Amino acid sequence: MKIVFSGTGLATSGALVVGVMEGGQFTASAKQIDKKTGGAVKRAIKASRFNGKAGQNLMIVAPQGTRLDRVLVVGMGKPGHMSELSLQKLGGGIYAALAYSGSKTAAVLVDAHEKSKLTLPVMAAAVAEGARLRSYRFDSYQTKGVSNASGTGNGNGKPLITTLSIGCKGAIRAKETFKARTKVADGVFMTRDLVTEPPNVLYPASLAKRCQELTKLGVKVEVLGEVQMKRLGMGALLGVGQGSIRESKLVVMQWKGLKGKAPKKGPEARAYMPLCFVGKGVTFDTGGISLKPSGGMEDMKYDMGGSGVVIGLMKALAGRKARCNAVGVVGLAENMPGANAQRPSDVVTSMSGQTIEVLNTDAEGRLVLADALHYANNRFKPKFIVDLATLTGAIIVSLGNEYAGMFADNDRLAEQLTEAGEITGEKLWRMPLGDEYDKMLKSDIADMKNISGGRGAGSITAAQFLQRFVGRTPWAHLDIAGVTWSKKDMDLSPKGATAFGVRLLDRMVADNHEVKKK
């Protein structure tokens, strides 16, 4: 779908979208189309339960006095509560309502409101961003006509709408504001693509190859194979993949958005320090010898969701030319119960030199991350590290599918992540860390074991395990097991891969860690 920005004139064909505030207060555009249609908007509202609340919409088909296909009246909620996120959700709702409606073009008119603190260009860009995010579609393997999710539409499941025009005063500035946001959306779409791919198509080597696509944007990409990882002593990561015929990989992606030599001292020197993001990339997780139940195992293709977010984030940062230095490291393996698979009670030596007793081969993500975290920290000495992983089912028991769990050893980093989560709607809930939990990982024969062995605090002990591999570097771990995949349509994404974390981390970087232009 093409998104364009235009002036405030009423469209003469296709679909027209206007807003109404909660309580029935018309925007200027709503008043204009209501007058042109002889009061059709007011009559339709009076005959319905629509009152302008956020998330409501009302469709008027073939309105009199126009050549329009339809007018979509959308609820904008309370003016004082309007935010970028609420407008993004509005844009997502507009796309969902019109994609299969029959109209090929649609025009959204965005009006200023005295109680809104947002400028019109920002409002328009937010609506456009929401529509773009909601328009994602993965149909690479559909060779025959199928109906869309609702069972309606044109019979082959493909949206009819081809162009969405966003009309507002200051359209040129809105277009410029949207330009950076659409680069972030590109990163989101890449993550969704990767997470959705079937595991016979996406495995460590092929995922590493997809990472190399980022070189076109100026990202330096290195791929380490098993020989190199053995030389580095990555016994924890390699142990996970040893039961698979697929070779494990470690991919390093570097974006250098700050040109020139870094100052040796002062705040500017700190600004040049790399921001580091590490992702778990288990491209399929059977559980290994500690085999998972067959029911629902098909979902384990998205156990590489953390790596998918890191890759999408690197694409977003490079795409919008972020003024920072960033490093993405992803550990890639396939956890299979082959003849050479790791056994429960094996002891492996991590790159850090710490030994790990593997009591459960299905607690494999933390083993992959152990070596990836140590490698990233030791090589790049970053300003901070954020890792992402679909690490534990226990976090879903704790938080459901609404929040990701956050564990952090640095309050400032935790606050920056939380604030970015609130702004983007990718919400985080901080969970505890502590010596009491750390002691639960004590092993009788090694430095640690990879599970506590008890039923409680599964997500916390997993985070405690990871903390042992980051040294004193400020660090946060995001357990995204409950938010990486959705079984229902959401405001900004259709059901399936969500790419939760790309927009969150991009916003955190943009608000706190980029060098401003002088």
Disulfide bonds with the S-S distance in Angstrom:
none
